[in-house]
Amino acid sequence: MTTTTRPNGSLYTKIQNKIATIEFGHPASNSFPSELLDRLAKEFDRLSNDNNVSVIILKSEGERAFCAGASFDELVAIDNLEDGKAFFSGFANVINAMRKCSKLVIGRVQGKVVGGGVGLAGACDYVLATEAASIKLSELTIGIGPFVIAPAVERKVGVSGLAELTLDATSWKNAYWAKDKGLYARVFESISELDTEVELLAENLASYNPEALEEMKRALWIGTEHWDTLLLERAETSGKLVLSEFTKNALAKFKK
């Protein structure tokens, strides 16, 4: 399986038998620069209106990390509030695009998930993962918090699960913890088993009445209509915190 070497990452969509598969990649553990997040949000908007698509699979390149969150290089470069809010709005826009997309989204999580990647998994309607798909939210260690993605994560794992993930910011939670909490629906030993089951689930969903699927999607997200404003408010909070002296010092240590 080839992985991209493009500095801004890659994003490909293939549509077959009413199933759209979005595959993203980035050389830094499938992390997201802002440009790639923008492309992903627009892709969900586009597929939402595509009558040839009944269900979407979201996956990443390679056999290692699923997603390492937002671009560290861009995070370090933030030096004003406007840029900070814009940077953290990247995942806000993707989560809102996934939430409002008229098609159900299956997450195919083959490896470790960090930061914003956990938010992506939380914004999927159904997630299948491997045993290697441990999760971590380490934002507090650098003086910020996972404020933008928190609503999507809390919706799956509850307030207590969110507290465990965020407050124990140096620890990984394994895939079975994520399954027990409701972030993952099923966990498999190998990527080949994962892919077989993702394909089977997608084929089954694609065979159902598309109108029923769309109504089900809407029903699953009732009560989140305020996220358009909430997640952008959270992005502003993170944008302020990233400019703090604590965070600047912490990021300088990480960079070294």
VOPADREN-496721 format. One record per residue: residue in one letter; x, y, z of N, C-alpha, C, CB in turn. Coordinates in pm, whole numbers, padded with zeros to 5 digits, always signed. Glycine has a CB too. Example, Ala and Ser with C-alpha at 12.3 -4.5 7.8 and 13.67 -1.06 7.14 Angstrom:
BEGIN
A+01319-00569+00780+01230-00450+00780+01320-00330+00780+01131-00447+00905 S+01285-00225+00708+01367-00106+00714+01290+00003+00787+01408-00060+00572 
***
This chain:
BEGIN
M+00085-00120+00000+00000+00000+00000+00088+00124+00000-00096+00001+00123 T+00071+00210-00100+00155+00329-00108+00102+00437-00016+00162+00381-00252 T+00194+00519+00034+00153+00632+00116+00207+00759+00052+00204+00617+00264 T+00134+00867+00073+00168+00992+00004+00293+01056+00063+00052+01089+00011 T+00365+01128-00022+00479+01207+00024+00449+01356+00009+00607+01169-00054 R+00328+01389-00033+00292+01530-00054+00286+01606+00078+00157+01540-00127 P+00352+01723+00086+00353+01798+00212+00216+01843+00258+00442+01917+00199 N+00123+01866+00163-00014+01904+00201-00108+01785+00209-00068+02005+00103 G-00052+01664+00195-00133+01544+00207-00211+01512+00081-00228+01558+00323 S-00288+01404+00088-00366+01361-00028-00507+01325+00015-00299+01241-00098 L-00598+01335-00080-00738+01300-00055-00796+01244-00185-00821+01424-00004 Y-00839+01120-00180-00897+01056-00298-01033+00998-00264-00804+00946-00352 T-01126+01007-00357-01257+00944-00339-01284+00853-00456-01370+01052-00326 K-01327+00731-00426-01375+00643-00534-01518+00602-00502-01282+00516-00551 I-01600+00595-00607-01741+00559-00590-01768+00432-00670-01835+00676-00637 Q-01820+00332-00600-01850+00204-00664-01972+00142-00596-01727+00107-00657 N-02069+00102-00674-02189+00037-00620-02254+00117-00507-02154-00102-00568 K-02264+00249-00529-02329+00343-00435-02250+00363-00306-02467+00292-00401 I-02126+00312-00302-02040+00331-00184-01927+00426-00222-01983+00194-00132 A-01916+00539-00151-01804+00632-00172-01698+00605-00065-01853+00781-00167 T-01575+00583-00108-01465+00564-00014-01373+00685-00022-01387+00432-00043 I-01365+00759+00089-01273+00873+00098-01148+00823+00169-01338+00996+00176 E-01032+00842+00105-00906+00802+00167-00815+00923+00177-00837+00688+00086 F-00773+00955+00301-00682+01068+00320-00545+01016+00364-00739+01169+00425 G-00444+01098+00339-00310+01057+00380-00219+01176+00398-00250+00962+00279 H-00120+01161+00484-00017+01263+00503+00108+01193+00557-00066+01376+00601 P+00228+01236+00509+00350+01169+00554+00371+01171+00705+00468+01231+00487 A+00317+01272+00775+00332+01279+00921+00215+01207+00989+00339+01427+00969 S+00217+01074+00984+00118+00989+01051-00027+01027+01020+00139+00996+01200 N-00051+01061+00893-00186+01097+00848-00247+01212+00929-00278+00976+00856 S-00162+01310+00960-00212+01431+01027-00268+01526+00922-00098+01501+01108 F-00335+01631+00968-00408+01720+00877-00355+01862+00879-00553+01721+00912 P-00292+01907+00769-00274+02051+00753-00410+02113+00720-00169+02084+00641 S-00422+02244+00739-00550+02312+00720-00609+02289+00581-00534+02461+00743 E-00522+02291+00480-00570+02275+00342-00640+02140+00323-00452+02288+00244 L-00586+02036+00385-00644+01902+00371-00778+01892+00446-00546+01795+00423 L-00786+01956+00562-00913+01960+00636-01021+02030+00554-00895+02031+00772 D-00983+02140+00489-01077+02214+00405-01126+02126+00289-01010+02342+00350 R-01035+02053+00228-01072+01964+00118-01167+01853+00165-00947+01902+00054 L-01139+01800+00286-01223+01692+00339-01365+01742+00369-01160+01633+00467 A-01376+01860+00430-01508+01917+00459-01588+01936+00330-01493+02053+00534 K-01522+01988+00228-01589+02011+00099-01629+01880+00032-01499+02092+00005 E-01549+01776+00054-01581+01646-00005-01706+01586+00058-01462+01549+00011 F-01721+01600+00190-01845+01554+00254-01966+01633+00204-01834+01568+00408 D-01949+01763+00185-02059+01845+00130-02097+01797-00010-02018+01994+00127 R-01997+01768-00091-02022+01724-00229-02094+01590-00232-01890+01715-00308 L-02044+01495-00153-02104+01360-00152-02244+01360-00093-02015+01263-00074 S-02270+01455-00005-02403+01467+00056-02510+01487-00051-02405+01584+00156 N-02471+01554-00161-02566+01585-00269-02552+01493-00390-02549+01729-00312 D-02475+01387-00378-02452+01296-00491-02551+01179-00485-02305+01244-00490 N-02641+01174-00581-02744+01068-00581-02690+00930-00614-02852+01103-00680 N-02564+00924-00659-02502+00793-00687-02438+00732-00562-02396+00807-00795 V-02449+00803-00449-02386+00757-00325-02492+00734-00218-02281+00860-00275 S-02486+00617-00153-02576+00586-00042-02505+00584+00093-02644+00453-00066 V-02376+00551+00089-02300+00539+00214-02155+00579+00187-02308+00392+00271 I-02087+00632+00291-01949+00678+00278-01860+00600+00374-01938+00831+00305 I-01745+00556+00325-01641+00497+00411-01529+00600+00424-01586+00359+00353 L-01487+00629+00546-01373+00719+00570-01255+00637+00617-01409+00831+00674 K-01144+00644+00544-01026+00566+00581-00901+00649+00558-01020+00434+00499 S-00788+00601+00611-00661+00670+00586-00560+00573+00527-00606+00732+00716 E-00453+00630+00474-00351+00551+00405-00265+00469+00501-00262+00643+00323 G-00209+00364+00447-00109+00288+00520-00166+00194+00624-00015+00381+00586 E-00076+00130+00698-00117+00029+00795-00085+00071+00938-00049-00103+00765 R-00038+00195+00955+00000+00238+01090-00105+00332+01149+00138+00307+01087 A-00071+00458+01172-00166+00550+01237-00287+00579+01149-00096+00682+01272 F-00404+00584+01213-00524+00630+01140-00516+00780+01119-00655+00593+01218 C-00490+00854+01228-00481+01000+01216-00414+01058+01341-00622+01063+01196 A-00312+01142+01319-00240+01203+01431-00290+01343+01462-00092+01208+01400 G-00411+01377+01413-00468+01507+01446-00423+01617+01351-00432+01545+01587 A-00423+01740+01401-00390+01856+01318-00239+01871+01303-00450+01984+01377 S-00198+01945+01201-00057+01965+01170+00018+02034+01284-00043+02046+01043 F+00122+01968+01334+00202+02026+01442+00277+02150+01394+00302+01922+01497 D+00328+02146+01272+00403+02260+01218+00315+02385+01211+00458+02227+01078 E+00190+02368+01170+00099+02483+01162+00064+02533+01302-00030+02445+01085 L+00047+02440+01395+00014+02477+01534+00124+02565+01593-00005+02350+01621 V+00248+02524+01572+00363+02599+01625+00373+02739+01565+00492+02521+01600 A+00328+02752+01440+00344+02880+01369+00238+02984+01403+00341+02855+01221 I+00134+02947+01478+00025+03043+01509+00079+03157+01597-00093+02971+01582 D+00056+03282+01553+00104+03394+01634+00000+03504+01654+00227+03454+01571 N-00125+03479+01612-00231+03577+01640-00366+03504+01652-00238+03686+01529 L-00461+03572+01714-00590+03510+01746-00666+03467+01621-00676+03605+01828 E-00661+03550+01518-00733+03519+01394-00684+03388+01332-00719+03634+01293 D-00551+03374+01324-00492+03251+01269-00522+03131+01359-00339+03267+01252 G-00522+03157+01490-00552+03050+01585-00693+02997+01568-00532+03099+01726 K-00788+03090+01558-00927+03048+01540-00944+02975+01406-01022+03170+01546 A-00879+03025+01302-00888+02963+01169-00831+02821+01172-00814+03048+01063 F-00716+02803+01239-00652+02672+01249-00745+02571+01317-00519+02683+01325 F-00799+02609+01434-00884+02516+01509-01022+02498+01446-00899+02565+01652 S-01060+02591+01359-01187+02576+01287-01181+02464+01184-01225+02707+01219 G-01060+02420+01148-01045+02315+01048-01122+02190+01084-00899+02280+01031 F-01100+02138+01204-01172+02019+01247-01319+02050+01277-01106+01958+01371 A-01348+02173+01321-01488+02213+01344-01567+02200+01215-01496+02359+01398 N-01508+02249+01105-01578+02246+00976-01596+02104+00925-01501+02327+00873 V-01496+02018+00948-01507+01878+00904-01615+01805+00985-01372+01804+00920 I-01613+01823+01117-01712+01756+01202-01854+01801+01165-01684+01784+01351 N-01870+01930+01142-02002+01980+01103-02043+01929+00966-02003+02133+01104 A-01948+01917+00875-01979+01863+00741-02021+01716+00751-01858+01878+00646 M-01955+01640+00837-01989+01499+00857-02127+01486+00922-01883+01429+00943 R-02152+01572+01019-02280+01572+01092-02396+01603+00999-02276+01674+01207 K-02376+01701+00911-02484+01746+00823-02492+01669+00692-02468+01892+00794 C-02391+01589+00663-02390+01508+00542-02512+01416+00543-02258+01425+00530 S-02583+01407+00431-02706+01327+00427-02677+01177+00422-02789+01366+00307 K-02550+01140+00404-02512+00998+00394-02449+00949+00524-02414+00975+00276 L-02478+00826+00560-02415+00765+00677-02266+00747+00650-02482+00629+00712 V-02184+00769+00754-02038+00760+00739-01985+00646+00826-01970+00895+00779 I-01918+00551+00761-01852+00441+00831-01705+00476+00848-01870+00305+00753 G-01654+00471+00970-01512+00494+00994-01437+00362+00991-01490+00567+01128 R-01327+00358+00916-01241+00238+00908-01109+00278+00973-01221+00187+00756 V-01090+00236+01099-00978+00284+01180-00877+00170+01201-01028+00338+01318 Q-00763+00178+01130-00667+00068+01129-00554+00081+01229-00610+00054+00993 G-00539+00201+01289-00425+00222+01380-00451+00334+01477-00298+00250+01301 K-00344+00381+01541-00356+00478+01649-00426+00607+01605-00219+00510+01703 V-00496+00667+01703-00577+00786+01678-00545+00889+01787-00731+00752+01676 V-00507+01008+01744-00466+01112+01839-00542+01241+01809-00314+01137+01832 G-00573+01317+01915-00627+01452+01900-00747+01460+01807-00521+01543+01849 G-00734+01546+01706-00843+01565+01611-00890+01438+01544-00803+01662+01507 G-00802+01340+01533-00840+01211+01475-00949+01143+01557-00719+01119+01465 V-00944+01162+01689-01047+01104+01777-01181+01173+01748-01008+01120+01928 G-01173+01303+01718-01294+01377+01679-01353+01326+01549-01262+01525+01666 L-01266+01293+01453-01312+01235+01327-01387+01105+01351-01194+01212+01231 A-01327+01019+01435-01392+00891+01467-01526+00916+01535-01301+00805+01558 G-01529+01014+01625-01653+01046+01696-01762+01099+01604-01625+01148+01802 A-01721+01163+01494-01819+01220+01401-01869+01119+01298-01758+01338+01329 C-01807+01000+01294-01859+00893+01207-01986+00835+01270-01751+00780+01187 D-02070+00777+01188-02194+00718+01239-02173+00577+01293-02300+00715+01130 Y-02068+00511+01245-02041+00372+01285-01894+00349+01259-02133+00267+01206 V-01821+00299+01358-01677+00282+01342-01636+00136+01365-01600+00374+01438 L-01559+00084+01271-01496-00047+01286-01346-00023+01297-01531-00144+01165 A-01279-00096+01385-01138-00068+01414-01060-00198+01435-01126+00022+01538 T-00928-00184+01439-00843-00299+01475-00797-00283+01620-00719-00311+01378 E-00736-00390+01672-00682-00387+01807-00573-00281+01824-00627-00523+01845 A-00512-00242+01711-00404-00142+01716-00456+00001+01729-00318-00153+01591 A-00589+00018+01724-00647+00152+01719-00666+00213+01857-00781+00148+01646 S-00555+00231+01930-00558+00300+02060-00582+00449+02037-00425+00277+02139 I-00635+00514+02140-00666+00657+02127-00604+00739+02239-00818+00678+02125 K-00575+00864+02208-00516+00954+02309-00555+01098+02281-00362+00939+02313 L-00589+01171+02387-00611+01316+02378-00510+01383+02472-00761+01355+02417 S-00400+01430+02416-00289+01482+02498-00285+01635+02502-00157+01430+02444 E-00392+01701+02457-00390+01847+02441-00356+01924+02569-00523+01893+02390 L-00404+01875+02685-00377+01948+02809-00227+01957+02838-00448+01881+02926 T-00149+01861+02789-00005+01861+02818+00066+01980+02753+00059+01731+02769 I+00005+02038+02649+00067+02155+02587-00013+02283+02614+00081+02134+02436 G-00103+02276+02710-00170+02398+02754-00296+02435+02680-00078+02509+02743 I-00341+02346+02590-00471+02370+02525-00564+02255+02566-00456+02379+02366 G-00674+02236+02496-00765+02126+02526-00837+02086+02399-00867+02167+02636 P-00897+01967+02397-00967+01920+02276-01108+01978+02266-00973+01767+02274 F-01116+02111+02277-01248+02174+02292-01336+02160+02169-01230+02321+02324 V-01275+02170+02050-01354+02163+01926-01413+02024+01907-01266+02200+01805 I-01333+01922+01932-01379+01784+01906-01457+01725+02023-01260+01695+01874 A-01449+01789+02139-01511+01733+02260-01659+01697+02243-01498+01832+02374 P-01742+01781+02179-01883+01743+02164-01901+01613+02085-01959+01854+02095 A-01820+01595+01980-01831+01473+01899-01785+01349+01977-01748+01487+01769 V-01681+01368+02058-01629+01256+02138-01725+01224+02252-01487+01288+02194 E-01772+01330+02320-01864+01311+02433-01994+01244+02390-01895+01446+02499 R-02037+01275+02268-02161+01216+02217-02151+01063+02210-02193+01272+02078 K-02029+01012+02192-02008+00867+02185-01968+00806+02320-01901+00836+02081 V-01877+00870+02391-01820+00806+02512-01874+00861+02642-01670+00821+02511 G-01958+00967+02635-02015+01026+02757-01918+01122+02824-02055+00917+02854 V-01968+01195+02922-01886+01293+02993-01775+01223+03071-01973+01377+03089 S-01806+01109+03133-01704+01039+03212-01590+00988+03123-01767+00922+03290 G-01627+00937+03005-01525+00890+02911-01440+01005+02860-01589+00818+02794 L-01505+01118+02833-01431+01236+02788-01334+01283+02897-01529+01350+02751 A-01379+01281+03022-01293+01321+03134-01173+01227+03146-01372+01322+03267 E-01197+01096+03134-01086+00999+03140-00984+01026+03032-01140+00855+03126 L-01033+01049+02911-00943+01071+02796-00864+01200+02809-01022+01073+02667 T-00932+01307+02849-00866+01438+02847-00780+01463+02971-00971+01548+02836 L-00824+01418+03087-00751+01449+03211-00631+01358+03230-00844+01438+03331 D-00641+01234+03183-00525+01145+03185-00455+01159+03049-00567+00994+03213 A-00398+01278+03031-00357+01323+02897-00230+01255+02845-00335+01471+02899 T-00163+01178+02930-00039+01112+02883-00062+00964+02852+00071+01126+02988 S-00182+00914+02877-00207+00770+02862-00286+00738+02736-00282+00717+02982 W-00252+00623+02678-00332+00568+02567-00447+00486+02624-00244+00482+02473 K-00563+00494+02561-00673+00402+02590-00679+00303+02475-00812+00479+02609 N-00690+00174+02508-00684+00076+02398-00818+00065+02324-00644-00061+02453 A-00814-00009+02213-00932-00017+02125-01053-00077+02196-00899-00100+02001 Y-01028-00167+02292-01141-00229+02362-01205-00132+02461-01095-00356+02436 W-01124-00042+02516-01181+00067+02599-01274+00151+02511-01066+00156+02662 A-01223+00186+02392-01303+00268+02299-01432+00197+02257-01220+00304+02174 K-01424+00066+02243-01544-00012+02208-01642-00015+02325-01505-00157+02167 D-01591-00041+02444-01678-00045+02562-01751+00089+02583-01596-00080+02688 K-01681+00197+02552-01740+00331+02572-01834+00372+02458-01629+00434+02585 G-01827+00300+02344-01919+00331+02235-01858+00406+02118-02032+00408+02287 L-01727+00435+02124-01664+00504+02011-01651+00409+01892-01525+00559+02051 Y-01611+00285+01919-01603+00182+01815-01719+00085+01832-01467+00107+01820 A-01772+00037+01720-01880-00062+01726-01822-00204+01738-01970-00051+01601 R-01714-00229+01662-01650-00361+01665-01500-00346+01649-01708-00454+01555 V-01426-00440+01705-01279-00438+01698-01230-00573+01643-01216-00409+01840 F-01134-00567+01552-01083-00688+01485-00934-00704+01507-01114-00683+01335 E-00887-00828+01496-00746-00858+01520-00656-00806+01409-00725-01007+01536 S-00705-00808+01285-00619-00773+01172-00687-00673+01078-00580-00898+01094 I-00604-00606+00998-00657-00511+00899-00738-00584+00792-00542-00431+00833 S-00695-00705+00756-00770-00780+00653-00911-00814+00701-00695-00910+00615 E-00923-00854+00829-01057-00879+00886-01139-00751+00888-01045-00937+01029 L-01074-00641+00928-01140-00510+00933-01196-00475+00795-01041-00400+00980 D-01113-00488+00692-01157-00450+00557-01271-00536+00506-01040-00458+00461 T-01267-00665+00539-01377-00754+00499-01509-00709+00560-01347-00899+00541 E-01504-00676+00688-01627-00637+00760-01676-00497+00720-01603-00642+00911 V-01582-00406+00694-01621-00272+00647-01694-00283+00513-01497-00180+00632 E-01639-00365+00425-01698-00385+00292-01838-00446+00303-01608-00475+00206 L-01851-00547+00389-01979-00614+00408-02085-00518+00462-01962-00733+00502 L-02046-00441+00564-02138-00344+00624-02181-00240+00520-02073-00275+00745 A-02083-00188+00444-02113-00085+00344-02206-00139+00235-01983-00032+00281 E-02180-00263+00192-02265-00325+00088-02408-00344+00139-02206-00462+00044 N-02421-00388+00265-02554-00404+00324-02627-00270+00329-02544-00464+00466 L-02559-00167+00380-02622-00035+00391-02661+00019+00253-02528+00064+00462 A-02573-00001+00155-02599+00050+00020-02717-00019-00046-02476+00034-00067 S-02756-00137+00007-02869-00210-00051-03003-00166+00008-02851-00361-00030 Y-02998-00083+00114-03121-00041+00181-03180+00082+00111-03093-00010+00329 N-03303+00114+00148-03373+00229+00093-03296+00358+00127-03520+00237+00148 P-03245+00431+00024-03166+00551+00053-03243+00657+00132-03117+00611-00076 E-03374+00663+00112-03454+00760+00188-03458+00723+00337-03598+00767+00132 A-03466+00593+00364-03465+00547+00503-03329+00575+00568-03498+00395+00511 L-03222+00555+00491-03087+00583+00543-03072+00730+00577-02979+00540+00441 E-03125+00815+00489-03114+00959+00511-03193+01003+00634-03163+01035+00389 E-03312+00945+00651-03392+00977+00770-03325+00927+00897-03534+00916+00757 M-03260+00808+00887-03190+00752+01002-03073+00841+01042-03141+00609+00972 K-03001+00888+00939-02888+00978+00963-02936+01102+01040-02820+01019+00829 R-03046+01158+00994-03101+01278+01057-03139+01249+01203-03224+01330+00978 A-03200+01133+01224-03244+01095+01359-03126+01078+01455-03326+00966+01353 L-03017+01025+01403-02900+01000+01489-02836+01129+01540-02795+00919+01412 W-02856+01238+01466-02789+01363+01502-02883+01469+01560-02721+01419+01381 I-03005+01429+01597-03098+01524+01659-03034+01583+01786-03234+01455+01693 G-03050+01712+01803-02996+01778+01923-02857+01838+01904-02991+01680+02035 T-02803+01828+01782-02669+01883+01758-02673+02005+01665-02577+01775+01698 E-02792+02055+01642-02809+02164+01545-02728+02290+01583-02957+02201+01532 H-02700+02307+01712-02627+02426+01758-02476+02414+01738-02655+02452+01905 W-02430+02300+01687-02285+02280+01672-02221+02376+01573-02257+02138+01629 D-02298+02427+01476-02242+02523+01381-02177+02640+01454-02351+02575+01284 T-02243+02689+01556-02185+02800+01633-02096+02749+01747-02297+02889+01690 L-02139+02642+01814-02064+02590+01929-01919+02556+01893-02133+02466+01986 L-01900+02482+01784-01765+02436+01751-01674+02552+01710-01771+02333+01639 L-01732+02655+01649-01650+02772+01613-01616+02855+01737-01724+02859+01509 E-01707+02858+01834-01676+02924+01962-01562+02850+02032-01802+02928+02054 R-01569+02716+02025-01462+02634+02085-01328+02657+02015-01499+02484+02079 A-01333+02678+01882-01211+02704+01805-01147+02835+01852-01242+02711+01654 E-01231+02932+01886-01179+03060+01935-01113+03042+02072-01292+03165+01944 T-01174+02959+02158-01115+02929+02289-00976+02869+02272-01205+02833+02368 S-00965+02769+02184-00835+02705+02159-00736+02804+02099-00852+02583+02067 G-00786+02891+02009-00701+02992+01947-00640+03086+02049-00780+03071+01845 K-00718+03121+02153-00665+03207+02261-00560+03133+02342-00780+03254+02353 L-00592+03009+02378-00501+02931+02463-00367+02903+02397-00567+02800+02502 V-00368+02884+02266-00244+02849+02196-00145+02966+02196-00274+02807+02051 L-00197+03087+02221-00111+03205+02228-00056+03229+02368-00187+03328+02181 S-00101+03149+02466-00057+03169+02604+00092+03136+02620-00141+03082+02700 E+00152+03196+02718+00295+03173+02744+00321+03025+02775+00344+03261+02862 F+00230+02965+02849+00245+02822+02884+00256+02737+02757+00125+02775+02970 T+00163+02760+02665+00159+02679+02543+00280+02707+02454+00030+02706+02465 K+00318+02833+02441+00436+02867+02359+00560+02794+02412+00459+03020+02359 N+00576+02792+02546+00692+02723+02607+00684+02573+02585+00699+02753+02757 A+00562+02519+02604+00544+02375+02588+00571+02330+02444+00403+02335+02629 L+00523+02410+02348+00545+02375+02206+00693+02386+02169+00461+02467+02115 A+00762+02485+02227+00905+02500+02199+00983+02377+02247+00961+02627+02267 K+00943+02322+02364+01008+02200+02416+00980+02081+02324+00958+02169+02561 F+00855+02070+02280+00818+01958+02190+00896+01967+02060+00666+01959+02160 K+00913+02089+02011+00981+02108+01882+01126+02061+01891+00975+02256+01839 K+01187+02087+02005+01326+02043+02024+01336+01892+02026+01384+02100+02155 
***
